[in-house]
Amino acid sequence: MVKISLVKFTEKDCEMKKKMTISKILNAKGEKPLVMITAYDALFAKLFEESADILLVGDSLNMSFAGKSDTLSATLDQMIYHTNAVCTGAKESFVICDMPFGTYMSKEQALFNAVKVFQETPADAVKIEGGADKAEIVKYLTSNGIAVCGHIGLLPQSVRSEGGYKVKGKDERSAMSLVNDAKEIELAGAFCIVIEGVKADVAALVSASVGVPVVGIGAGHGVDGQVLVFSDMLGLFEEFTPKFVKKYLDGATLVKDAVATYAKEVVSREFPSEKYTY
Ligand code: KIV
């Protein structure tokens, strides 16, 4: 028997403090593409807040922040820690916390853990990976006051069981299965669906098949918004760059050059000069 105390999500509370709300996210469909970006800490969250509609505390932090080879070892406590940091840095942002691998294996476990996220952070919603197979869990969460963003297509938490990151929607069966996944997740009450690593025409079909916004990553432009992992799009993560990532900054080179210049100036005693001395 799982003991829980329920936190009631109210749209009114949300509208009092956030520039983005669930109703605005729903209304964006067909009107304006949604801008979602990952954030893992207060510093970057504050920088992203002005331009992004939604900040996603993705379990991708296990790779780009913690240096692991996949997302699977991220823990709920780590997600809670990073979500609090993001919410502290970007108080007006709509923040989604990823439920990490192994924390939503049953509906009872999912609710217990999602309630923990809601009680220990000001996150607005959680995200869980999976399609029709997770619809019952999504329904259990949404009917108990937890706002849920779905995640279908390429599921990073399935990388080990699938033996790699595989693009989805390559044949008709896979395309129809994705449409069904999205419909089931919508029916279960999700307010938004992330679709990852899917052929662009199929992702567009999925988006056209549901009433909630479908936000793509590696899914072309026929969807209702885009999400990118910030360390990828700022060119900070050098291990590998997926085809769908556009680097808006050569962050790694800029950071390395800056630190190299600092090191040179420390060694030559050029820094700290008079200007930086009391
Ligand atoms: O963890 C993450 O950053 C994500 C994005 C890839 C959507 O789930």
py3Dmol code that shows the C-alpha trace and the ligand (Angstrom):
import py3Dmol

protein = """\
ATOM      1  CA  MET A   1       0.000   0.000   0.000  1.00  0.00           C
ATOM      2  CA  VAL A   2       1.570   3.285  -1.104  1.00  0.00           C
ATOM      3  CA  LYS A   3       1.028   6.211   1.265  1.00  0.00           C
ATOM      4  CA  ILE A   4       0.769   9.559  -0.467  1.00  0.00           C
ATOM      5  CA  SER A   5      -0.452  13.030   0.258  1.00  0.00           C
ATOM      6  CA  LEU A   6      -1.842  14.623  -2.862  1.00  0.00           C
ATOM      7  CA  VAL A   7      -0.851  18.033  -4.091  1.00  0.00           C
ATOM      8  CA  LYS A   8      -3.620  19.681  -6.078  1.00  0.00           C
ATOM      9  CA  PHE A   9      -2.412  21.338  -9.254  1.00  0.00           C
ATOM     10  CA  THR A  10      -4.502  24.379  -9.987  1.00  0.00           C
ATOM     11  CA  GLU A  11      -4.279  26.374 -13.183  1.00  0.00           C
ATOM     12  CA  LYS A  12      -4.992  29.520 -11.129  1.00  0.00           C
ATOM     13  CA  ASP A  13      -1.892  29.072  -8.953  1.00  0.00           C
ATOM     14  CA  CYS A  14       0.118  28.548 -12.056  1.00  0.00           C
ATOM     15  CA  GLU A  15      -1.190  31.643 -13.797  1.00  0.00           C
ATOM     16  CA  MET A  16      -0.368  33.811 -10.795  1.00  0.00           C
ATOM     17  CA  LYS A  17       3.359  33.274 -11.056  1.00  0.00           C
ATOM     18  CA  LYS A  18       4.289  31.894 -14.476  1.00  0.00           C
ATOM     19  CA  LYS A  19       4.625  33.555 -17.841  1.00  0.00           C
ATOM     20  CA  MET A  20       3.695  30.180 -19.400  1.00  0.00           C
ATOM     21  CA  THR A  21       0.838  27.967 -18.233  1.00  0.00           C
ATOM     22  CA  ILE A  22      -0.719  24.733 -19.356  1.00  0.00           C
ATOM     23  CA  SER A  23      -3.601  26.553 -20.995  1.00  0.00           C
ATOM     24  CA  LYS A  24      -1.166  28.785 -22.895  1.00  0.00           C
ATOM     25  CA  ILE A  25       0.808  25.716 -23.961  1.00  0.00           C
ATOM     26  CA  LEU A  26      -2.387  24.059 -25.224  1.00  0.00           C
ATOM     27  CA  ASN A  27      -3.468  27.238 -26.994  1.00  0.00           C
ATOM     28  CA  ALA A  28      -0.122  27.537 -28.743  1.00  0.00           C
ATOM     29  CA  LYS A  29      -0.997  24.593 -30.987  1.00  0.00           C
ATOM     30  CA  GLY A  30      -1.491  25.883 -34.509  1.00  0.00           C
ATOM     31  CA  GLU A  31      -0.632  29.414 -33.381  1.00  0.00           C
ATOM     32  CA  LYS A  32       3.039  29.621 -32.443  1.00  0.00           C
ATOM     33  CA  PRO A  33       5.803  27.007 -32.206  1.00  0.00           C
ATOM     34  CA  LEU A  34       6.788  26.307 -28.595  1.00  0.00           C
ATOM     35  CA  VAL A  35      10.406  26.884 -27.575  1.00  0.00           C
ATOM     36  CA  MET A  36      11.675  24.289 -25.115  1.00  0.00           C
ATOM     37  CA  ILE A  37      15.277  23.907 -23.955  1.00  0.00           C
ATOM     38  CA  THR A  38      16.896  21.781 -21.288  1.00  0.00           C
ATOM     39  CA  ALA A  39      18.357  23.411 -18.180  1.00  0.00           C
ATOM     40  CA  TYR A  40      20.120  21.790 -15.260  1.00  0.00           C
ATOM     41  CA  ASP A  41      21.131  24.661 -13.018  1.00  0.00           C
ATOM     42  CA  ALA A  42      20.131  28.134 -11.860  1.00  0.00           C
ATOM     43  CA  LEU A  43      22.824  29.952 -13.818  1.00  0.00           C
ATOM     44  CA  PHE A  44      21.832  28.729 -17.263  1.00  0.00           C
ATOM     45  CA  ALA A  45      18.104  28.604 -16.422  1.00  0.00           C
ATOM     46  CA  LYS A  46      18.191  32.342 -15.718  1.00  0.00           C
ATOM     47  CA  LEU A  47      19.894  32.969 -19.059  1.00  0.00           C
ATOM     48  CA  PHE A  48      17.335  30.841 -20.950  1.00  0.00           C
ATOM     49  CA  GLU A  49      14.238  32.187 -19.190  1.00  0.00           C
ATOM     50  CA  GLU A  50      13.819  35.233 -21.429  1.00  0.00           C
ATOM     51  CA  SER A  51      13.581  33.309 -24.693  1.00  0.00           C
ATOM     52  CA  ALA A  52      12.277  29.850 -23.826  1.00  0.00           C
ATOM     53  CA  ASP A  53       8.627  28.977 -23.192  1.00  0.00           C
ATOM     54  CA  ILE A  54       9.477  25.799 -21.294  1.00  0.00           C
ATOM     55  CA  LEU A  55      12.574  24.637 -19.399  1.00  0.00           C
ATOM     56  CA  LEU A  56      13.053  20.870 -19.312  1.00  0.00           C
ATOM     57  CA  VAL A  57      15.172  19.424 -16.535  1.00  0.00           C
ATOM     58  CA  GLY A  58      16.011  16.439 -18.702  1.00  0.00           C
ATOM     59  CA  ASP A  59      17.711  13.299 -17.449  1.00  0.00           C
ATOM     60  CA  SER A  60      20.167  14.042 -20.288  1.00  0.00           C
ATOM     61  CA  LEU A  61      21.945  15.860 -17.443  1.00  0.00           C
ATOM     62  CA  ASN A  62      23.311  12.442 -16.523  1.00  0.00           C
ATOM     63  CA  MET A  63      25.356  12.624 -19.739  1.00  0.00           C
ATOM     64  CA  SER A  64      26.256  16.263 -20.231  1.00  0.00           C
ATOM     65  CA  PHE A  65      26.404  17.287 -16.557  1.00  0.00           C
ATOM     66  CA  ALA A  66      27.482  14.049 -14.829  1.00  0.00           C
ATOM     67  CA  GLY A  67      29.537  12.666 -17.741  1.00  0.00           C
ATOM     68  CA  LYS A  68      27.842   9.246 -17.879  1.00  0.00           C
ATOM     69  CA  SER A  69      27.418   7.376 -21.160  1.00  0.00           C
ATOM     70  CA  ASP A  70      23.595   7.289 -21.022  1.00  0.00           C
ATOM     71  CA  THR A  71      20.692   8.605 -18.941  1.00  0.00           C
ATOM     72  CA  LEU A  72      19.829   5.414 -17.089  1.00  0.00           C
ATOM     73  CA  SER A  73      21.691   5.972 -13.834  1.00  0.00           C
ATOM     74  CA  ALA A  74      20.117   9.368 -13.089  1.00  0.00           C
ATOM     75  CA  THR A  75      18.265   9.201  -9.777  1.00  0.00           C
ATOM     76  CA  LEU A  76      15.084  10.888  -8.596  1.00  0.00           C
ATOM     77  CA  ASP A  77      17.003  12.779  -5.910  1.00  0.00           C
ATOM     78  CA  GLN A  78      19.400  14.127  -8.536  1.00  0.00           C
ATOM     79  CA  MET A  79      16.464  15.239 -10.705  1.00  0.00           C
ATOM     80  CA  ILE A  80      14.904  16.944  -7.680  1.00  0.00           C
ATOM     81  CA  TYR A  81      18.185  18.703  -6.851  1.00  0.00           C
ATOM     82  CA  HIS A  82      18.585  20.034 -10.410  1.00  0.00           C
ATOM     83  CA  THR A  83      14.897  20.949 -10.712  1.00  0.00           C
ATOM     84  CA  ASN A  84      15.134  23.070  -7.574  1.00  0.00           C
ATOM     85  CA  ALA A  85      18.228  24.789  -8.959  1.00  0.00           C
ATOM     86  CA  VAL A  86      16.451  25.526 -12.266  1.00  0.00           C
ATOM     87  CA  CYS A  87      13.299  26.791 -10.526  1.00  0.00           C
ATOM     88  CA  THR A  88      15.427  29.043  -8.294  1.00  0.00           C
ATOM     89  CA  GLY A  89      17.215  30.549 -11.287  1.00  0.00           C
ATOM     90  CA  ALA A  90      14.141  30.934 -13.476  1.00  0.00           C
ATOM     91  CA  LYS A  91      11.210  31.673 -11.197  1.00  0.00           C
ATOM     92  CA  GLU A  92       8.800  32.636 -13.986  1.00  0.00           C
ATOM     93  CA  SER A  93       9.497  29.685 -16.247  1.00  0.00           C
ATOM     94  CA  PHE A  94       7.303  26.685 -16.830  1.00  0.00           C
ATOM     95  CA  VAL A  95       9.527  23.837 -15.643  1.00  0.00           C
ATOM     96  CA  ILE A  96       9.192  20.146 -16.490  1.00  0.00           C
ATOM     97  CA  CYS A  97      11.115  17.547 -14.470  1.00  0.00           C
ATOM     98  CA  ASP A  98      12.047  14.305 -16.220  1.00  0.00           C
ATOM     99  CA  MET A  99      11.128  11.160 -14.294  1.00  0.00           C
ATOM    100  CA  PRO A 100      14.301   9.077 -14.461  1.00  0.00           C
ATOM    101  CA  PHE A 101      14.577   5.427 -15.469  1.00  0.00           C
ATOM    102  CA  GLY A 102      13.065   2.988 -12.974  1.00  0.00           C
ATOM    103  CA  THR A 103      10.867   5.523 -11.177  1.00  0.00           C
ATOM    104  CA  TYR A 104       7.580   4.818 -13.004  1.00  0.00           C
ATOM    105  CA  MET A 105       7.516   1.051 -13.476  1.00  0.00           C
ATOM    106  CA  SER A 106       3.999   0.802 -12.012  1.00  0.00           C
ATOM    107  CA  LYS A 107       1.272   3.411 -11.624  1.00  0.00           C
ATOM    108  CA  GLU A 108       1.605   3.361  -7.826  1.00  0.00           C
ATOM    109  CA  GLN A 109       5.372   3.848  -7.978  1.00  0.00           C
ATOM    110  CA  ALA A 110       4.933   6.591 -10.591  1.00  0.00           C
ATOM    111  CA  LEU A 111       2.446   8.501  -8.431  1.00  0.00           C
ATOM    112  CA  PHE A 112       4.560   8.108  -5.300  1.00  0.00           C
ATOM    113  CA  ASN A 113       7.627   9.486  -7.101  1.00  0.00           C
ATOM    114  CA  ALA A 114       5.802  12.222  -9.021  1.00  0.00           C
ATOM    115  CA  VAL A 115       4.212  13.430  -5.775  1.00  0.00           C
ATOM    116  CA  LYS A 116       7.730  13.541  -4.288  1.00  0.00           C
ATOM    117  CA  VAL A 117       8.806  15.760  -7.204  1.00  0.00           C
ATOM    118  CA  PHE A 118       5.800  18.045  -6.699  1.00  0.00           C
ATOM    119  CA  GLN A 119       6.277  18.211  -2.932  1.00  0.00           C
ATOM    120  CA  GLU A 120      10.018  18.812  -3.002  1.00  0.00           C
ATOM    121  CA  THR A 121      10.234  21.175  -6.006  1.00  0.00           C
ATOM    122  CA  PRO A 122       8.034  23.866  -7.599  1.00  0.00           C
ATOM    123  CA  ALA A 123       8.107  21.983 -10.945  1.00  0.00           C
ATOM    124  CA  ASP A 124       4.990  22.456 -13.046  1.00  0.00           C
ATOM    125  CA  ALA A 125       4.943  19.014 -14.625  1.00  0.00           C
ATOM    126  CA  VAL A 126       6.812  15.743 -15.023  1.00  0.00           C
ATOM    127  CA  LYS A 127       7.813  13.986 -18.237  1.00  0.00           C
ATOM    128  CA  ILE A 128       7.738  10.250 -18.736  1.00  0.00           C
ATOM    129  CA  GLU A 129       9.010   8.200 -21.660  1.00  0.00           C
ATOM    130  CA  GLY A 130       6.718   5.737 -23.423  1.00  0.00           C
ATOM    131  CA  GLY A 131       3.680   5.461 -25.643  1.00  0.00           C
ATOM    132  CA  ALA A 132       0.480   3.436 -25.393  1.00  0.00           C
ATOM    133  CA  ASP A 133       2.210   1.097 -22.925  1.00  0.00           C
ATOM    134  CA  LYS A 134       2.514   3.984 -20.455  1.00  0.00           C
ATOM    135  CA  ALA A 135      -0.996   5.427 -20.996  1.00  0.00           C
ATOM    136  CA  GLU A 136      -2.388   3.831 -17.842  1.00  0.00           C
ATOM    137  CA  ILE A 137       0.412   5.376 -15.782  1.00  0.00           C
ATOM    138  CA  VAL A 138      -0.090   8.794 -17.407  1.00  0.00           C
ATOM    139  CA  LYS A 139      -3.819   8.570 -16.632  1.00  0.00           C
ATOM    140  CA  TYR A 140      -3.154   7.664 -13.009  1.00  0.00           C
ATOM    141  CA  LEU A 141      -0.857  10.663 -12.615  1.00  0.00           C
ATOM    142  CA  THR A 142      -3.063  13.195 -14.384  1.00  0.00           C
ATOM    143  CA  SER A 143      -6.177  12.061 -12.529  1.00  0.00           C
ATOM    144  CA  ASN A 144      -4.285  12.614  -9.263  1.00  0.00           C
ATOM    145  CA  GLY A 145      -3.218  16.186  -9.957  1.00  0.00           C
ATOM    146  CA  ILE A 146       0.122  15.666 -11.674  1.00  0.00           C
ATOM    147  CA  ALA A 147       0.572  17.427 -15.027  1.00  0.00           C
ATOM    148  CA  VAL A 148       2.319  15.087 -17.465  1.00  0.00           C
ATOM    149  CA  CYS A 149       4.311  15.674 -20.640  1.00  0.00           C
ATOM    150  CA  GLY A 150       4.646  12.475 -22.697  1.00  0.00           C
ATOM    151  CA  HIS A 151       7.753  11.418 -24.634  1.00  0.00           C
ATOM    152  CA  ILE A 152       7.415   9.099 -27.632  1.00  0.00           C
ATOM    153  CA  GLY A 153       9.584   7.914 -30.547  1.00  0.00           C
ATOM    154  CA  LEU A 154      13.243   7.382 -29.730  1.00  0.00           C
ATOM    155  CA  LEU A 155      13.340   6.798 -25.982  1.00  0.00           C
ATOM    156  CA  PRO A 156      16.801   7.427 -24.502  1.00  0.00           C
ATOM    157  CA  GLN A 157      15.916   5.342 -21.427  1.00  0.00           C
ATOM    158  CA  SER A 158      15.525   2.308 -23.747  1.00  0.00           C
ATOM    159  CA  VAL A 159      19.009   2.663 -25.261  1.00  0.00           C
ATOM    160  CA  ARG A 160      20.364  -0.456 -23.569  1.00  0.00           C
ATOM    161  CA  SER A 161      17.372  -2.676 -24.341  1.00  0.00           C
ATOM    162  CA  GLU A 162      17.287  -1.468 -27.959  1.00  0.00           C
ATOM    163  CA  GLY A 163      21.063  -1.638 -28.426  1.00  0.00           C
ATOM    164  CA  GLY A 164      21.472   2.005 -29.478  1.00  0.00           C
ATOM    165  CA  TYR A 165      19.600   5.147 -30.445  1.00  0.00           C
ATOM    166  CA  LYS A 166      17.306   4.149 -33.307  1.00  0.00           C
ATOM    167  CA  VAL A 167      15.310   6.598 -35.438  1.00  0.00           C
ATOM    168  CA  LYS A 168      11.594   5.708 -35.420  1.00  0.00           C
ATOM    169  CA  GLY A 169       8.790   5.938 -37.997  1.00  0.00           C
ATOM    170  CA  LYS A 170      10.762   4.423 -40.853  1.00  0.00           C
ATOM    171  CA  ASP A 171       7.918   2.191 -42.055  1.00  0.00           C
ATOM    172  CA  GLU A 172       4.150   2.377 -42.038  1.00  0.00           C
ATOM    173  CA  ARG A 173       3.738   0.071 -39.053  1.00  0.00           C
ATOM    174  CA  SER A 174       6.108   2.151 -36.941  1.00  0.00           C
ATOM    175  CA  ALA A 175       4.407   5.366 -38.128  1.00  0.00           C
ATOM    176  CA  MET A 176       0.941   4.099 -37.195  1.00  0.00           C
ATOM    177  CA  SER A 177       2.225   2.881 -33.859  1.00  0.00           C
ATOM    178  CA  LEU A 178       3.549   6.395 -33.107  1.00  0.00           C
ATOM    179  CA  VAL A 179       0.191   7.951 -34.024  1.00  0.00           C
ATOM    180  CA  ASN A 180      -1.490   5.475 -31.675  1.00  0.00           C
ATOM    181  CA  ASP A 181       1.042   6.250 -28.915  1.00  0.00           C
ATOM    182  CA  ALA A 182       0.319   9.968 -29.165  1.00  0.00           C
ATOM    183  CA  LYS A 183      -3.465   9.443 -29.170  1.00  0.00           C
ATOM    184  CA  GLU A 184      -3.314   7.179 -26.113  1.00  0.00           C
ATOM    185  CA  ILE A 185      -1.074   9.577 -24.197  1.00  0.00           C
ATOM    186  CA  GLU A 186      -3.370  12.489 -25.078  1.00  0.00           C
ATOM    187  CA  LEU A 187      -6.422  10.509 -23.996  1.00  0.00           C
ATOM    188  CA  ALA A 188      -4.667   9.760 -20.713  1.00  0.00           C
ATOM    189  CA  GLY A 189      -4.481  13.483 -20.035  1.00  0.00           C
ATOM    190  CA  ALA A 190      -0.970  14.575 -21.103  1.00  0.00           C
ATOM    191  CA  PHE A 191      -0.887  18.312 -21.932  1.00  0.00           C
ATOM    192  CA  CYS A 192       2.080  18.037 -24.290  1.00  0.00           C
ATOM    193  CA  ILE A 193       4.122  15.326 -26.012  1.00  0.00           C
ATOM    194  CA  VAL A 194       7.822  15.325 -26.840  1.00  0.00           C
ATOM    195  CA  ILE A 195       8.586  13.324 -29.973  1.00  0.00           C
ATOM    196  CA  GLU A 196      12.216  12.329 -30.487  1.00  0.00           C
ATOM    197  CA  GLY A 197      14.194  10.871 -33.390  1.00  0.00           C
ATOM    198  CA  VAL A 198      11.308  10.403 -35.811  1.00  0.00           C
ATOM    199  CA  LYS A 199      11.114  10.907 -39.596  1.00  0.00           C
ATOM    200  CA  ALA A 200       9.797  14.405 -40.232  1.00  0.00           C
ATOM    201  CA  ASP A 201       6.715  13.400 -42.254  1.00  0.00           C
ATOM    202  CA  VAL A 202       5.672  10.910 -39.583  1.00  0.00           C
ATOM    203  CA  ALA A 203       6.206  13.412 -36.754  1.00  0.00           C
ATOM    204  CA  ALA A 204       4.020  15.885 -38.686  1.00  0.00           C
ATOM    205  CA  LEU A 205       1.334  13.203 -39.033  1.00  0.00           C
ATOM    206  CA  VAL A 206       1.514  12.511 -35.289  1.00  0.00           C
ATOM    207  CA  SER A 207       1.161  16.226 -34.556  1.00  0.00           C
ATOM    208  CA  ALA A 208      -1.862  16.469 -36.866  1.00  0.00           C
ATOM    209  CA  SER A 209      -3.468  13.475 -35.135  1.00  0.00           C
ATOM    210  CA  VAL A 210      -3.684  14.985 -31.655  1.00  0.00           C
ATOM    211  CA  GLY A 211      -5.014  18.177 -30.087  1.00  0.00           C
ATOM    212  CA  VAL A 212      -2.097  18.727 -27.693  1.00  0.00           C
ATOM    213  CA  PRO A 213       1.199  20.289 -28.807  1.00  0.00           C
ATOM    214  CA  VAL A 214       3.834  17.867 -30.050  1.00  0.00           C
ATOM    215  CA  VAL A 215       7.347  19.194 -29.419  1.00  0.00           C
ATOM    216  CA  GLY A 216      10.068  17.675 -31.575  1.00  0.00           C
ATOM    217  CA  ILE A 217      13.718  16.843 -31.140  1.00  0.00           C
ATOM    218  CA  GLY A 218      15.200  15.372 -34.286  1.00  0.00           C
ATOM    219  CA  ALA A 219      11.680  15.237 -35.703  1.00  0.00           C
ATOM    220  CA  GLY A 220      11.651  17.967 -38.381  1.00  0.00           C
ATOM    221  CA  HIS A 221       9.656  21.184 -38.484  1.00  0.00           C
ATOM    222  CA  GLY A 222       6.118  19.867 -39.021  1.00  0.00           C
ATOM    223  CA  VAL A 223       5.486  19.717 -35.278  1.00  0.00           C
ATOM    224  CA  ASP A 224       4.299  22.284 -32.707  1.00  0.00           C
ATOM    225  CA  GLY A 225       7.640  23.271 -31.227  1.00  0.00           C
ATOM    226  CA  GLN A 226      11.243  22.251 -30.754  1.00  0.00           C
ATOM    227  CA  VAL A 227      13.393  21.139 -27.855  1.00  0.00           C
ATOM    228  CA  LEU A 228      17.180  20.879 -27.783  1.00  0.00           C
ATOM    229  CA  VAL A 229      19.635  19.852 -25.113  1.00  0.00           C
ATOM    230  CA  PHE A 230      21.310  23.144 -24.196  1.00  0.00           C
ATOM    231  CA  SER A 231      24.857  21.778 -23.997  1.00  0.00           C
ATOM    232  CA  ASP A 232      24.437  20.440 -27.552  1.00  0.00           C
ATOM    233  CA  MET A 233      23.057  23.633 -29.075  1.00  0.00           C
ATOM    234  CA  LEU A 234      25.631  25.799 -27.316  1.00  0.00           C
ATOM    235  CA  GLY A 235      28.382  23.524 -28.628  1.00  0.00           C
ATOM    236  CA  LEU A 236      29.589  22.629 -25.127  1.00  0.00           C
ATOM    237  CA  PHE A 237      29.134  18.849 -25.344  1.00  0.00           C
ATOM    238  CA  GLU A 238      31.917  17.453 -27.510  1.00  0.00           C
ATOM    239  CA  GLU A 239      31.487  13.669 -27.187  1.00  0.00           C
ATOM    240  CA  PHE A 240      29.170  13.407 -30.194  1.00  0.00           C
ATOM    241  CA  THR A 241      26.773  15.622 -32.125  1.00  0.00           C
ATOM    242  CA  PRO A 242      23.585  14.043 -33.481  1.00  0.00           C
ATOM    243  CA  LYS A 243      22.543  15.084 -37.021  1.00  0.00           C
ATOM    244  CA  PHE A 244      19.575  17.091 -35.724  1.00  0.00           C
ATOM    245  CA  VAL A 245      21.649  19.361 -33.480  1.00  0.00           C
ATOM    246  CA  LYS A 246      22.349  22.846 -34.763  1.00  0.00           C
ATOM    247  CA  LYS A 247      25.192  24.493 -32.843  1.00  0.00           C
ATOM    248  CA  TYR A 248      24.211  28.105 -32.182  1.00  0.00           C
ATOM    249  CA  LEU A 249      27.504  28.756 -30.410  1.00  0.00           C
ATOM    250  CA  ASP A 250      30.947  27.182 -30.524  1.00  0.00           C
ATOM    251  CA  GLY A 251      30.822  27.026 -26.730  1.00  0.00           C
ATOM    252  CA  ALA A 252      33.610  24.479 -26.214  1.00  0.00           C
ATOM    253  CA  THR A 253      36.122  26.530 -28.215  1.00  0.00           C
ATOM    254  CA  LEU A 254      35.086  29.785 -26.525  1.00  0.00           C
ATOM    255  CA  VAL A 255      35.372  28.283 -23.036  1.00  0.00           C
ATOM    256  CA  LYS A 256      38.692  26.553 -23.759  1.00  0.00           C
ATOM    257  CA  ASP A 257      40.158  29.724 -25.299  1.00  0.00           C
ATOM    258  CA  ALA A 258      39.014  31.818 -22.339  1.00  0.00           C
ATOM    259  CA  VAL A 259      40.496  29.422 -19.776  1.00  0.00           C
ATOM    260  CA  ALA A 260      43.729  29.142 -21.792  1.00  0.00           C
ATOM    261  CA  THR A 261      44.046  32.948 -21.848  1.00  0.00           C
ATOM    262  CA  TYR A 262      43.376  33.075 -18.092  1.00  0.00           C
ATOM    263  CA  ALA A 263      46.019  30.389 -17.496  1.00  0.00           C
ATOM    264  CA  LYS A 264      48.544  32.253 -19.632  1.00  0.00           C
ATOM    265  CA  GLU A 265      47.900  35.516 -17.778  1.00  0.00           C
ATOM    266  CA  VAL A 266      48.164  33.843 -14.366  1.00  0.00           C
ATOM    267  CA  VAL A 267      51.507  32.300 -15.308  1.00  0.00           C
ATOM    268  CA  SER A 268      52.837  35.590 -16.744  1.00  0.00           C
ATOM    269  CA  ARG A 269      51.386  37.520 -13.724  1.00  0.00           C
ATOM    270  CA  GLU A 270      49.514  39.763 -16.186  1.00  0.00           C
ATOM    271  CA  PHE A 271      46.410  38.857 -14.139  1.00  0.00           C
ATOM    272  CA  PRO A 272      45.445  40.320 -11.721  1.00  0.00           C
ATOM    273  CA  SER A 273      46.490  43.741 -12.984  1.00  0.00           C
ATOM    274  CA  GLU A 274      45.918  47.011 -11.050  1.00  0.00           C
ATOM    275  CA  LYS A 275      42.291  47.093 -12.246  1.00  0.00           C
ATOM    276  CA  TYR A 276      41.471  43.820 -10.470  1.00  0.00           C
ATOM    277  CA  THR A 277      43.389  44.553  -7.275  1.00  0.00           C
ATOM    278  CA  TYR A 278      42.175  46.135  -3.973  1.00  0.00           C
TER     279      TYR A 278
END
"""
ligand_1 = """\
8
KIV
O 16.485 14.325 -21.128
C 16.293 15.141 -22.045
O 17.017 16.125 -22.208
C 15.173 14.890 -22.939
C 15.220 15.586 -24.247
C 16.080 14.794 -25.161
C 13.862 15.797 -24.802
O 14.329 14.117 -22.640
"""
view = py3Dmol.view(width=600, height=400)
view.addModel(protein, "pdb")
view.setStyle({"model": 0}, {"cartoon": {"style": "trace"}})
view.addModel(ligand_1, "xyz")
view.setStyle({"model": 1}, {"stick": {}})
view.zoomTo()
view.show()
